[in-house]
């Protein structure tokens, strides 16, 4: 999409070269503000909630989804919690400073994530 917009906006035969780059430059912040606005209204996924210590809220969301599906007359497949379930651990208290020391901050974060 960006390449297509660049073709039109940066082509002096279509848009004047004095204004095309300004429009292209302005599109980035406008898209960013749009994403920030939308981000405030899009709910978090239940998996994200669990990994951030909000397990009860995640369970309520999943239960509400399952109840809505049942109220529409559909049946949910049976599953065995032991066989089909996944364990997701919350990342409480995990910060870069709690990771082992290293020369690079990114390396410390990667090592800390790999240990889990």
Biopython code that builds the backbone (N, CA, C, O; Angstrom):
import numpy as np
from Bio.PDB.StructureBuilder import StructureBuilder

atoms = [
    (1, "UNK", "N", (0.826, -1.175, 0.000)),
    (1, "UNK", "CA", (0.000, 0.000, 0.000)),
    (1, "UNK", "C", (0.878, 1.250, 0.000)),
    (1, "UNK", "O", (0.593, 2.217, -0.706)),
    (2, "UNK", "N", (1.945, 1.221, 0.796)),
    (2, "UNK", "CA", (2.848, 2.368, 0.839)),
    (2, "UNK", "C", (3.549, 2.601, -0.480)),
    (2, "UNK", "O", (3.740, 3.745, -0.894)),
    (3, "UNK", "N", (3.939, 1.508, -1.153)),
    (3, "UNK", "CA", (4.610, 1.644, -2.446)),
    (3, "UNK", "C", (3.656, 2.227, -3.479)),
    (3, "UNK", "O", (4.054, 3.056, -4.298)),
    (4, "UNK", "N", (2.403, 1.798, -3.443)),
    (4, "UNK", "CA", (1.407, 2.330, -4.363)),
    (4, "UNK", "C", (1.188, 3.829, -4.117)),
    (4, "UNK", "O", (1.136, 4.620, -5.058)),
    (5, "UNK", "N", (1.060, 4.206, -2.838)),
    (5, "UNK", "CA", (0.874, 5.621, -2.505)),
    (5, "UNK", "C", (2.101, 6.432, -2.915)),
    (5, "UNK", "O", (1.970, 7.557, -3.396)),
    (6, "UNK", "N", (3.288, 5.865, -2.726)),
    (6, "UNK", "CA", (4.513, 6.566, -3.115)),
    (6, "UNK", "C", (4.552, 6.812, -4.608)),
    (6, "UNK", "O", (4.995, 7.869, -5.056)),
    (7, "UNK", "N", (4.092, 5.841, -5.380)),
    (7, "UNK", "CA", (4.076, 6.011, -6.828)),
    (7, "UNK", "C", (3.245, 7.230, -7.211)),
    (7, "UNK", "O", (3.662, 8.042, -8.037)),
    (8, "UNK", "N", (2.065, 7.352, -6.604)),
    (8, "UNK", "CA", (1.175, 8.456, -6.950)),
    (8, "UNK", "C", (1.639, 9.783, -6.359)),
    (8, "UNK", "O", (1.643, 10.806, -7.043)),
    (9, "UNK", "N", (2.031, 9.763, -5.088)),
    (9, "UNK", "CA", (2.358, 11.024, -4.416)),
    (9, "UNK", "C", (3.719, 11.582, -4.815)),
    (9, "UNK", "O", (3.911, 12.797, -4.814)),
    (10, "UNK", "N", (4.645, 10.728, -5.149)),
    (10, "UNK", "CA", (5.993, 11.199, -5.466)),
    (10, "UNK", "C", (6.255, 11.268, -6.960)),
    (10, "UNK", "O", (7.388, 11.516, -7.374)),
    (11, "UNK", "N", (5.249, 11.057, -7.763)),
    (11, "UNK", "CA", (5.380, 11.167, -9.209)),
    (11, "UNK", "C", (5.030, 12.607, -9.600)),
    (11, "UNK", "O", (3.878, 13.016, -9.452)),
    (12, "UNK", "N", (5.993, 13.376, -10.090)),
    (12, "UNK", "CA", (5.721, 14.785, -10.403)),
    (12, "UNK", "C", (4.729, 14.983, -11.548)),
    (12, "UNK", "O", (4.205, 16.083, -11.719)),
    (13, "UNK", "N", (4.464, 13.946, -12.331)),
    (13, "UNK", "CA", (3.464, 14.068, -13.389)),
    (13, "UNK", "C", (2.036, 14.008, -12.839)),
    (13, "UNK", "O", (1.101, 14.478, -13.486)),
    (14, "UNK", "N", (1.871, 13.438, -11.659)),
    (14, "UNK", "CA", (0.539, 13.280, -11.060)),
    (14, "UNK", "C", (0.285, 14.353, -10.002)),
    (14, "UNK", "O", (-0.732, 15.046, -10.037)),
    (15, "UNK", "N", (1.217, 14.478, -9.071)),
    (15, "UNK", "CA", (1.112, 15.465, -7.994)),
    (15, "UNK", "C", (2.362, 16.322, -8.054)),
    (15, "UNK", "O", (3.464, 15.809, -8.249)),
    (16, "UNK", "N", (2.199, 17.599, -7.891)),
    (16, "UNK", "CA", (3.349, 18.507, -7.933)),
    (16, "UNK", "C", (4.422, 18.088, -6.944)),
    (16, "UNK", "O", (4.125, 17.707, -5.812)),
    (17, "UNK", "N", (5.669, 18.161, -7.382)),
    (17, "UNK", "CA", (6.765, 17.689, -6.527)),
    (17, "UNK", "C", (6.915, 18.530, -5.270)),
    (17, "UNK", "O", (7.512, 18.078, -4.293)),
    (18, "UNK", "N", (6.390, 19.734, -5.279)),
    (18, "UNK", "CA", (6.481, 20.594, -4.104)),
    (18, "UNK", "C", (5.485, 20.183, -3.016)),
    (18, "UNK", "O", (5.695, 20.504, -1.847)),
    (19, "UNK", "N", (4.412, 19.486, -3.374)),
    (19, "UNK", "CA", (3.388, 19.125, -2.399)),
    (19, "UNK", "C", (3.295, 17.614, -2.162)),
    (19, "UNK", "O", (2.852, 17.195, -1.093)),
    (20, "UNK", "N", (3.697, 16.791, -3.123)),
    (20, "UNK", "CA", (3.576, 15.340, -3.000)),
    (20, "UNK", "C", (4.312, 14.781, -1.806)),
    (20, "UNK", "O", (3.762, 13.958, -1.075)),
    (21, "UNK", "N", (5.551, 15.209, -1.590)),
    (21, "UNK", "CA", (6.321, 14.682, -0.463)),
    (21, "UNK", "C", (5.723, 15.132, 0.862)),
    (21, "UNK", "O", (5.818, 14.413, 1.856)),
    (22, "UNK", "N", (5.108, 16.314, 0.892)),
    (22, "UNK", "CA", (4.486, 16.790, 2.133)),
    (22, "UNK", "C", (3.266, 15.944, 2.491)),
    (22, "UNK", "O", (3.046, 15.613, 3.656)),
    (23, "UNK", "N", (2.484, 15.601, 1.479)),
    (23, "UNK", "CA", (1.321, 14.738, 1.726)),
    (23, "UNK", "C", (1.791, 13.365, 2.202)),
    (23, "UNK", "O", (1.232, 12.811, 3.149)),
    (24, "UNK", "N", (2.817, 12.816, 1.548)),
    (24, "UNK", "CA", (3.351, 11.514, 1.953)),
    (24, "UNK", "C", (3.885, 11.566, 3.381)),
    (24, "UNK", "O", (3.705, 10.619, 4.147)),
    (25, "UNK", "N", (4.530, 12.653, 3.735)),
    (25, "UNK", "CA", (5.098, 12.815, 5.073)),
    (25, "UNK", "C", (3.987, 12.931, 6.121)),
    (25, "UNK", "O", (4.162, 12.474, 7.251)),
    (26, "UNK", "N", (2.860, 13.529, 5.767)),
    (26, "UNK", "CA", (1.749, 13.722, 6.689)),
    (26, "UNK", "C", (0.934, 12.449, 6.903)),
    (26, "UNK", "O", (0.285, 12.298, 7.938)),
    (27, "UNK", "N", (0.961, 11.548, 5.951)),
    (27, "UNK", "CA", (0.161, 10.316, 6.065)),
    (27, "UNK", "C", (0.593, 9.477, 7.270)),
    (27, "UNK", "O", (-0.255, 8.892, 7.943)),
    (28, "UNK", "N", (1.890, 9.409, 7.549)),
    (28, "UNK", "CA", (2.384, 8.599, 8.677)),
    (28, "UNK", "C", (1.777, 8.996, 10.010)),
    (28, "UNK", "O", (1.202, 8.144, 10.688)),
    (29, "UNK", "N", (1.881, 10.269, 10.418)),
    (29, "UNK", "CA", (1.270, 10.653, 11.696)),
    (29, "UNK", "C", (-0.251, 10.504, 11.718)),
    (29, "UNK", "O", (-0.821, 10.175, 12.759)),
    (30, "UNK", "N", (-0.905, 10.738, 10.600)),
    (30, "UNK", "CA", (-2.360, 10.579, 10.556)),
    (30, "UNK", "C", (-2.724, 9.109, 10.788)),
    (30, "UNK", "O", (-3.636, 8.810, 11.559)),
    (31, "UNK", "N", (-2.018, 8.200, 10.128)),
    (31, "UNK", "CA", (-2.264, 6.773, 10.359)),
    (31, "UNK", "C", (-1.952, 6.394, 11.800)),
    (31, "UNK", "O", (-2.685, 5.612, 12.406)),
    (32, "UNK", "N", (-0.875, 6.937, 12.354)),
    (32, "UNK", "CA", (-0.519, 6.655, 13.740)),
    (32, "UNK", "C", (-1.597, 7.090, 14.711)),
    (32, "UNK", "O", (-1.933, 6.351, 15.636)),
    (33, "UNK", "N", (-2.144, 8.283, 14.513)),
    (33, "UNK", "CA", (-3.223, 8.757, 15.387)),
    (33, "UNK", "C", (-4.469, 7.892, 15.235)),
    (33, "UNK", "O", (-5.166, 7.622, 16.213)),
    (34, "UNK", "N", (-4.747, 7.458, 14.009)),
    (34, "UNK", "CA", (-5.886, 6.567, 13.799)),
    (34, "UNK", "C", (-5.708, 5.246, 14.529)),
    (34, "UNK", "O", (-6.659, 4.715, 15.104)),
    (35, "UNK", "N", (-4.503, 4.720, 14.507)),
    (35, "UNK", "CA", (-4.227, 3.452, 15.190)),
    (35, "UNK", "C", (-4.338, 3.628, 16.698)),
    (35, "UNK", "O", (-4.873, 2.759, 17.386)),
    (36, "UNK", "N", (-3.837, 4.746, 17.217)),
    (36, "UNK", "CA", (-3.955, 5.001, 18.656)),
    (36, "UNK", "C", (-5.423, 5.065, 19.060)),
    (36, "UNK", "O", (-5.813, 4.508, 20.087)),
    (37, "UNK", "N", (-6.236, 5.743, 18.256)),
    (37, "UNK", "CA", (-7.671, 5.834, 18.556)),
    (37, "UNK", "C", (-8.322, 4.446, 18.537)),
    (37, "UNK", "O", (-9.052, 4.090, 19.462)),
    (38, "UNK", "N", (-8.059, 3.675, 17.497)),
    (38, "UNK", "CA", (-8.656, 2.341, 17.406)),
    (38, "UNK", "C", (-8.173, 1.429, 18.521)),
    (38, "UNK", "O", (-8.943, 0.622, 19.041)),
    (39, "UNK", "N", (-6.911, 1.550, 18.893)),
    (39, "UNK", "CA", (-6.317, 0.689, 19.920)),
    (39, "UNK", "C", (-7.040, 0.820, 21.249)),
    (39, "UNK", "O", (-7.129, -0.141, 22.014)),
    (40, "UNK", "N", (-7.554, 2.003, 21.519)),
    (40, "UNK", "CA", (-8.270, 2.219, 22.766)),
    (40, "UNK", "C", (-9.611, 1.473, 22.799)),
    (40, "UNK", "O", (-10.140, 1.218, 23.881)),
    (41, "UNK", "N", (-10.160, 1.124, 21.646)),
    (41, "UNK", "CA", (-11.480, 0.507, 21.580)),
    (41, "UNK", "C", (-11.451, -0.974, 21.210)),
    (41, "UNK", "O", (-12.499, -1.620, 21.199)),
    (42, "UNK", "N", (-10.297, -1.515, 20.913)),
    (42, "UNK", "CA", (-10.185, -2.930, 20.588)),
    (42, "UNK", "C", (-9.828, -3.680, 21.870)),
    (42, "UNK", "O", (-8.811, -3.372, 22.491)),
    (43, "UNK", "N", (-10.633, -4.647, 22.278)),
    (43, "UNK", "CA", (-10.347, -5.347, 23.538)),
    (43, "UNK", "C", (-9.122, -6.251, 23.430)),
    (43, "UNK", "O", (-8.748, -6.702, 22.347)),
    (44, "UNK", "N", (-8.518, -6.496, 24.576)),
    (44, "UNK", "CA", (-7.378, -7.409, 24.637)),
    (44, "UNK", "C", (-7.870, -8.840, 24.488)),
    (44, "UNK", "O", (-9.012, -9.154, 24.826)),
    (45, "UNK", "N", (-6.998, -9.704, 23.977)),
    (45, "UNK", "CA", (-7.372, -11.105, 23.841)),
    (45, "UNK", "C", (-7.284, -11.792, 25.207)),
    (45, "UNK", "O", (-6.509, -11.368, 26.064)),
    (46, "UNK", "N", (-8.071, -12.846, 25.413)),
    (46, "UNK", "CA", (-7.990, -13.574, 26.678)),
    (46, "UNK", "C", (-6.582, -14.114, 26.962)),
    (46, "UNK", "O", (-6.155, -14.156, 28.116)),
    (47, "UNK", "N", (-5.867, -14.522, 25.920)),
    (47, "UNK", "CA", (-4.497, -15.006, 26.131)),
    (47, "UNK", "C", (-3.612, -13.898, 26.691)),
    (47, "UNK", "O", (-2.825, -14.137, 27.606)),
    (48, "UNK", "N", (-3.735, -12.693, 26.151)),
    (48, "UNK", "CA", (-2.945, -11.560, 26.648)),
    (48, "UNK", "C", (-3.309, -11.283, 28.097)),
    (48, "UNK", "O", (-2.435, -11.017, 28.922)),
    (49, "UNK", "N", (-4.604, -11.346, 28.408)),
    (49, "UNK", "CA", (-5.048, -11.092, 29.783)),
    (49, "UNK", "C", (-4.414, -12.076, 30.758)),
    (49, "UNK", "O", (-3.958, -11.686, 31.833)),
    (50, "UNK", "N", (-4.385, -13.351, 30.381)),
    (50, "UNK", "CA", (-3.801, -14.367, 31.263)),
    (50, "UNK", "C", (-2.314, -14.107, 31.465)),
    (50, "UNK", "O", (-1.823, -14.189, 32.591)),
    (51, "UNK", "N", (-1.593, -13.796, 30.397)),
    (51, "UNK", "CA", (-0.153, -13.587, 30.537)),
    (51, "UNK", "C", (0.178, -12.332, 31.321)),
    (51, "UNK", "O", (1.312, -12.170, 31.773)),
    (52, "UNK", "N", (-0.786, -11.443, 31.492)),
    (52, "UNK", "CA", (-0.562, -10.225, 32.259)),
    (52, "UNK", "C", (-1.288, -10.243, 33.601)),
    (52, "UNK", "O", (-1.563, -9.192, 34.180)),
    (53, "UNK", "N", (-1.596, -11.446, 34.092)),
    (53, "UNK", "CA", (-2.138, -11.600, 35.436)),
    (53, "UNK", "C", (-3.614, -11.264, 35.575)),
    (53, "UNK", "O", (-4.068, -10.991, 36.686)),
    (54, "UNK", "N", (-4.364, -11.274, 34.514)),
    (54, "UNK", "CA", (-5.789, -10.953, 34.568)),
    (54, "UNK", "C", (-6.611, -12.181, 34.170)),
    (54, "UNK", "O", (-7.450, -12.119, 33.272)),
    (55, "UNK", "N", (-6.350, -13.302, 34.861)),
    (55, "UNK", "CA", (-6.964, -14.581, 34.537)),
    (55, "UNK", "C", (-8.471, -14.612, 34.719)),
    (55, "UNK", "O", (-9.181, -15.178, 33.887)),
    (56, "UNK", "N", (-8.976, -14.006, 35.806)),
    (56, "UNK", "CA", (-10.422, -14.020, 36.046)),
    (56, "UNK", "C", (-11.160, -13.271, 34.942)),
    (56, "UNK", "O", (-12.212, -13.713, 34.481)),
    (57, "UNK", "N", (-10.608, -12.142, 34.523)),
    (57, "UNK", "CA", (-11.231, -11.372, 33.450)),
    (57, "UNK", "C", (-11.221, -12.163, 32.138)),
    (57, "UNK", "O", (-12.194, -12.142, 31.384)),
    (58, "UNK", "N", (-10.116, -12.856, 31.877)),
    (58, "UNK", "CA", (-10.020, -13.682, 30.673)),
    (58, "UNK", "C", (-11.066, -14.793, 30.697)),
    (58, "UNK", "O", (-11.686, -15.085, 29.674)),
    (59, "UNK", "N", (-11.260, -15.406, 31.846)),
    (59, "UNK", "CA", (-12.260, -16.471, 31.972)),
    (59, "UNK", "C", (-13.662, -15.924, 31.730)),
    (59, "UNK", "O", (-14.483, -16.592, 31.102)),
    (60, "UNK", "N", (-13.947, -14.714, 32.222)),
    (60, "UNK", "CA", (-15.257, -14.108, 31.988)),
    (60, "UNK", "C", (-15.474, -13.835, 30.496)),
    (60, "UNK", "O", (-16.571, -14.055, 29.982)),
    (61, "UNK", "N", (-14.440, -13.360, 29.800)),
    (61, "UNK", "CA", (-14.562, -13.075, 28.369)),
    (61, "UNK", "C", (-14.838, -14.358, 27.596)),
    (61, "UNK", "O", (-15.739, -14.400, 26.758)),
    (62, "UNK", "N", (-14.067, -15.402, 27.874)),
    (62, "UNK", "CA", (-14.258, -16.674, 27.168)),
    (62, "UNK", "C", (-15.630, -17.257, 27.478)),
    (62, "UNK", "O", (-16.296, -17.772, 26.579)),
    (63, "UNK", "N", (-16.064, -17.186, 28.732)),
    (63, "UNK", "CA", (-17.389, -17.695, 29.095)),
    (63, "UNK", "C", (-18.493, -16.932, 28.374)),
    (63, "UNK", "O", (-19.477, -17.528, 27.936)),
    (64, "UNK", "N", (-18.333, -15.613, 28.248)),
    (64, "UNK", "CA", (-19.343, -14.814, 27.539)),
    (64, "UNK", "C", (-19.393, -15.183, 26.058)),
    (64, "UNK", "O", (-20.475, -15.242, 25.474)),
    (65, "UNK", "N", (-18.241, -15.430, 25.449)),
    (65, "UNK", "CA", (-18.206, -15.840, 24.044)),
    (65, "UNK", "C", (-18.882, -17.191, 23.875)),
    (65, "UNK", "O", (-19.688, -17.378, 22.963)),
    (66, "UNK", "N", (-18.554, -18.137, 24.758)),
    (66, "UNK", "CA", (-19.167, -19.465, 24.673)),
    (66, "UNK", "C", (-20.676, -19.382, 24.869)),
    (66, "UNK", "O", (-21.432, -20.062, 24.175)),
    (67, "UNK", "N", (-21.117, -18.553, 25.809)),
    (67, "UNK", "CA", (-22.557, -18.411, 26.059)),
    (67, "UNK", "C", (-23.260, -17.797, 24.855)),
    (67, "UNK", "O", (-24.375, -18.201, 24.524)),
    (68, "UNK", "N", (-22.637, -16.839, 24.200)),
    (68, "UNK", "CA", (-23.239, -16.229, 23.011)),
    (68, "UNK", "C", (-23.391, -17.257, 21.890)),
    (68, "UNK", "O", (-24.410, -17.288, 21.201)),
    (69, "UNK", "N", (-22.365, -18.099, 21.714)),
    (69, "UNK", "CA", (-22.430, -19.136, 20.684)),
    (69, "UNK", "C", (-23.564, -20.114, 21.004)),
    (69, "UNK", "O", (-24.316, -20.503, 20.111)),
    (70, "UNK", "N", (-23.686, -20.508, 22.264)),
    (70, "UNK", "CA", (-24.760, -21.431, 22.655)),
    (70, "UNK", "C", (-26.134, -20.789, 22.479)),
    (70, "UNK", "O", (-27.083, -21.464, 22.079)),
    (71, "UNK", "N", (-26.252, -19.486, 22.774)),
    (71, "UNK", "CA", (-27.558, -18.815, 22.659)),
    (71, "UNK", "C", (-28.004, -18.694, 21.204)),
    (71, "UNK", "O", (-29.192, -18.523, 20.927)),
    (72, "UNK", "N", (-27.051, -18.781, 20.276)),
    (72, "UNK", "CA", (-27.389, -18.747, 18.851)),
    (72, "UNK", "C", (-27.768, -20.132, 18.326)),
    (72, "UNK", "O", (-28.006, -20.300, 17.131)),
    (73, "UNK", "N", (-27.824, -21.118, 19.217)),
    (73, "UNK", "CA", (-28.242, -22.453, 18.830)),
    (73, "UNK", "C", (-27.117, -23.336, 18.319)),
    (73, "UNK", "O", (-27.382, -24.435, 17.832)),
    (74, "UNK", "N", (-25.902, -22.902, 18.414)),
    (74, "UNK", "CA", (-24.766, -23.705, 17.957)),
    (74, "UNK", "C", (-24.207, -24.493, 19.131)),
    (74, "UNK", "O", (-24.378, -24.111, 20.289)),
    (75, "UNK", "N", (-23.535, -25.596, 18.819)),
    (75, "UNK", "CA", (-22.921, -26.394, 19.866)),
    (75, "UNK", "C", (-21.409, -26.275, 19.775)),
    (75, "UNK", "O", (-20.825, -26.216, 18.694)),
    (76, "UNK", "N", (-20.821, -26.242, 20.916)),
    (76, "UNK", "CA", (-19.358, -26.184, 20.991)),
    (76, "UNK", "C", (-18.808, -27.600, 21.060)),
    (76, "UNK", "O", (-19.429, -28.472, 21.666)),
    (77, "UNK", "N", (-17.655, -27.843, 20.451)),
    (77, "UNK", "CA", (-17.075, -29.189, 20.521)),
    (77, "UNK", "C", (-16.613, -29.497, 21.947)),
    (77, "UNK", "O", (-16.157, -28.616, 22.675)),
    (78, "UNK", "N", (-16.742, -30.753, 22.318)),
    (78, "UNK", "CA", (-16.251, -31.175, 23.632)),
    (78, "UNK", "C", (-14.729, -31.213, 23.602)),
    (78, "UNK", "O", (-14.117, -31.541, 22.585)),
    (79, "UNK", "N", (-14.137, -30.870, 24.736)),
    (79, "UNK", "CA", (-12.683, -30.967, 24.839)),
    (79, "UNK", "C", (-12.296, -31.367, 26.254)),
    (79, "UNK", "O", (-12.995, -31.069, 27.222)),
    (80, "UNK", "N", (-11.188, -32.036, 26.341)),
    (80, "UNK", "CA", (-10.654, -32.496, 27.608)),
    (80, "UNK", "C", (-9.597, -31.497, 28.062)),
    (80, "UNK", "O", (-8.604, -31.283, 27.365)),
    (81, "UNK", "N", (-9.805, -30.884, 29.229)),
    (81, "UNK", "CA", (-8.864, -29.869, 29.724)),
    (81, "UNK", "C", (-7.445, -30.419, 29.834)),
    (81, "UNK", "O", (-6.481, -29.719, 29.522)),
    (82, "UNK", "N", (-7.315, -31.665, 30.276)),
    (82, "UNK", "CA", (-5.980, -32.244, 30.453)),
    (82, "UNK", "C", (-5.279, -32.486, 29.127)),
    (82, "UNK", "O", (-4.074, -32.264, 29.007)),
    (83, "UNK", "N", (-6.035, -32.941, 28.128)),
    (83, "UNK", "CA", (-5.434, -33.292, 26.846)),
    (83, "UNK", "C", (-5.351, -32.093, 25.902)),
    (83, "UNK", "O", (-4.331, -31.892, 25.243)),
    (84, "UNK", "N", (-6.414, -31.300, 25.836)),
    (84, "UNK", "CA", (-6.488, -30.219, 24.870)),
    (84, "UNK", "C", (-6.087, -28.859, 25.427)),
    (84, "UNK", "O", (-5.882, -27.923, 24.654)),
    (85, "UNK", "N", (-5.972, -28.726, 26.727)),
    (85, "UNK", "CA", (-5.684, -27.428, 27.329)),
    (85, "UNK", "C", (-4.219, -27.036, 27.215)),
    (85, "UNK", "O", (-3.348, -27.869, 26.964)),
    (86, "UNK", "N", (-3.975, -25.755, 27.404)),
    (86, "UNK", "CA", (-2.609, -25.221, 27.392)),
    (86, "UNK", "C", (-2.371, -24.473, 28.692)),
    (86, "UNK", "O", (-3.285, -23.851, 29.233)),
    (87, "UNK", "N", (-1.161, -24.530, 29.186)),
    (87, "UNK", "CA", (-0.791, -23.737, 30.346)),
    (87, "UNK", "C", (-0.164, -22.450, 29.849)),
    (87, "UNK", "O", (0.778, -22.467, 29.057)),
    (88, "UNK", "N", (-0.692, -21.346, 30.319)),
    (88, "UNK", "CA", (-0.128, -20.038, 29.996)),
    (88, "UNK", "C", (0.240, -19.383, 31.316)),
    (88, "UNK", "O", (-0.605, -19.226, 32.197)),
    (89, "UNK", "N", (1.483, -19.010, 31.445)),
    (89, "UNK", "CA", (1.940, -18.416, 32.696)),
    (89, "UNK", "C", (1.920, -16.895, 32.610)),
    (89, "UNK", "O", (2.229, -16.307, 31.573)),
    (90, "UNK", "N", (1.551, -16.280, 33.718)),
    (90, "UNK", "CA", (1.595, -14.823, 33.799)),
    (90, "UNK", "C", (3.040, -14.369, 33.943)),
    (90, "UNK", "O", (3.865, -15.065, 34.535)),
    (91, "UNK", "N", (3.336, -13.196, 33.396)),
    (91, "UNK", "CA", (4.694, -12.652, 33.461)),
    (91, "UNK", "C", (4.807, -11.607, 34.561)),
    (91, "UNK", "O", (5.287, -10.502, 34.310)),
    (92, "UNK", "N", (4.392, -11.923, 35.727)),
    (92, "UNK", "CA", (4.402, -10.948, 36.813)),
    (92, "UNK", "C", (5.825, -10.681, 37.282)),
    (92, "UNK", "O", (6.591, -11.609, 37.542)),
    (93, "UNK", "N", (6.163, -9.422, 37.386)),
    (93, "UNK", "CA", (7.443, -9.015, 37.927)),
    (93, "UNK", "C", (8.625, -9.187, 37.004)),
    (93, "UNK", "O", (9.761, -9.034, 37.454)),
    (94, "UNK", "N", (8.425, -9.492, 35.761)),
    (94, "UNK", "CA", (9.528, -9.695, 34.839)),
    (94, "UNK", "C", (9.941, -8.359, 34.236)),
    (94, "UNK", "O", (9.175, -7.733, 33.503)),
    (95, "UNK", "N", (11.130, -7.941, 34.544)),
    (95, "UNK", "CA", (11.662, -6.694, 33.994)),
    (95, "UNK", "C", (13.067, -6.959, 33.484)),
    (95, "UNK", "O", (13.692, -7.936, 33.896)),
    (96, "UNK", "N", (13.578, -6.121, 32.602)),
    (96, "UNK", "CA", (14.952, -6.313, 32.130)),
    (96, "UNK", "C", (15.970, -6.312, 33.264)),
    (96, "UNK", "O", (16.984, -7.006, 33.177)),
    (97, "UNK", "N", (15.722, -5.548, 34.326)),
    (97, "UNK", "CA", (16.684, -5.510, 35.425)),
    (97, "UNK", "C", (16.706, -6.809, 36.227)),
    (97, "UNK", "O", (17.686, -7.083, 36.919)),
    (98, "UNK", "N", (15.641, -7.616, 36.148)),
    (98, "UNK", "CA", (15.623, -8.890, 36.867)),
    (98, "UNK", "C", (16.274, -10.011, 36.077)),
    (98, "UNK", "O", (16.426, -11.122, 36.584)),
    (99, "UNK", "N", (16.659, -9.731, 34.843)),
    (99, "UNK", "CA", (17.323, -10.728, 34.010)),
    (99, "UNK", "C", (18.811, -10.772, 34.348)),
    (99, "UNK", "O", (19.330, -9.851, 34.978)),
    (100, "UNK", "N", (19.501, -11.838, 33.934)),
    (100, "UNK", "CA", (20.932, -11.918, 34.187)),
    (100, "UNK", "C", (21.675, -10.768, 33.509)),
    (100, "UNK", "O", (21.246, -10.269, 32.469)),
    (101, "UNK", "N", (22.772, -10.359, 34.098)),
    (101, "UNK", "CA", (23.524, -9.240, 33.532)),
    (101, "UNK", "C", (24.163, -9.637, 32.221)),
    (101, "UNK", "O", (24.564, -10.785, 32.028)),
    (102, "UNK", "N", (24.252, -8.679, 31.329)),
    (102, "UNK", "CA", (24.840, -8.888, 30.017)),
    (102, "UNK", "C", (25.241, -7.534, 29.476)),
    (102, "UNK", "O", (24.884, -6.499, 30.038)),
    (103, "UNK", "N", (25.985, -7.545, 28.382)),
    (103, "UNK", "CA", (26.447, -6.285, 27.820)),
    (103, "UNK", "C", (25.352, -5.544, 27.068)),
    (103, "UNK", "O", (25.455, -4.333, 26.875)),
    (104, "UNK", "N", (24.307, -6.240, 26.640)),
    (104, "UNK", "CA", (23.275, -5.628, 25.816)),
    (104, "UNK", "C", (21.909, -5.797, 26.457)),
    (104, "UNK", "O", (21.572, -6.875, 26.945)),
    (105, "UNK", "N", (21.130, -4.737, 26.453)),
    (105, "UNK", "CA", (19.796, -4.810, 27.034)),
    (105, "UNK", "C", (18.917, -5.788, 26.261)),
    (105, "UNK", "O", (18.170, -6.554, 26.869)),
    (106, "UNK", "N", (18.994, -5.775, 24.950)),
    (106, "UNK", "CA", (18.190, -6.693, 24.137)),
    (106, "UNK", "C", (18.565, -8.139, 24.417)),
    (106, "UNK", "O", (17.699, -9.012, 24.478)),
    (107, "UNK", "N", (19.853, -8.389, 24.587)),
    (107, "UNK", "CA", (20.300, -9.750, 24.863)),
    (107, "UNK", "C", (19.750, -10.218, 26.203)),
    (107, "UNK", "O", (19.334, -11.369, 26.335)),
    (108, "UNK", "N", (19.745, -9.333, 27.201)),
    (108, "UNK", "CA", (19.205, -9.715, 28.505)),
    (108, "UNK", "C", (17.738, -10.074, 28.384)),
    (108, "UNK", "O", (17.291, -11.055, 28.976)),
    (109, "UNK", "N", (16.992, -9.302, 27.634)),
    (109, "UNK", "CA", (15.562, -9.571, 27.492)),
    (109, "UNK", "C", (15.338, -10.888, 26.763)),
    (109, "UNK", "O", (14.462, -11.668, 27.136)),
    (110, "UNK", "N", (16.125, -11.132, 25.730)),
    (110, "UNK", "CA", (15.968, -12.380, 24.973)),
    (110, "UNK", "C", (16.303, -13.571, 25.847)),
    (110, "UNK", "O", (15.600, -14.581, 25.812)),
    (111, "UNK", "N", (17.382, -13.470, 26.642)),
    (111, "UNK", "CA", (17.751, -14.584, 27.516)),
    (111, "UNK", "C", (16.677, -14.819, 28.567)),
    (111, "UNK", "O", (16.352, -15.963, 28.882)),
    (112, "UNK", "N", (16.136, -13.757, 29.102)),
    (112, "UNK", "CA", (15.112, -13.881, 30.131)),
    (112, "UNK", "C", (13.867, -14.547, 29.539)),
    (112, "UNK", "O", (13.254, -15.391, 30.193)),
    (113, "UNK", "N", (13.495, -14.188, 28.339)),
    (113, "UNK", "CA", (12.332, -14.792, 27.698)),
    (113, "UNK", "C", (12.591, -16.252, 27.387)),
    (113, "UNK", "O", (11.682, -17.076, 27.498)),
    (114, "UNK", "N", (13.819, -16.591, 26.999)),
    (114, "UNK", "CA", (14.138, -17.965, 26.608)),
    (114, "UNK", "C", (14.099, -18.901, 27.804)),
    (114, "UNK", "O", (13.884, -20.101, 27.637)),
    (115, "UNK", "N", (14.301, -18.382, 28.995)),
    (115, "UNK", "CA", (14.312, -19.245, 30.190)),
    (115, "UNK", "C", (12.942, -19.769, 30.537)),
    (115, "UNK", "O", (12.831, -20.825, 31.161)),
    (116, "UNK", "N", (11.903, -19.070, 30.157)),
    (116, "UNK", "CA", (10.559, -19.506, 30.524)),
    (116, "UNK", "C", (10.119, -20.678, 29.744)),
    (116, "UNK", "O", (9.006, -21.166, 29.938)),
]
sb = StructureBuilder()
sb.init_structure("model")
sb.init_model(0)
sb.init_chain("A")
sb.init_seg("    ")
for serial, (resi, resn, name, xyz) in enumerate(atoms, 1):
    if name == "N":
        sb.init_residue(resn, " ", resi, " ")
    sb.init_atom(name, np.array(xyz, "f"), 0.0, 1.0, " ", f" {name:<3s}", serial, name[0])
structure = sb.get_structure()
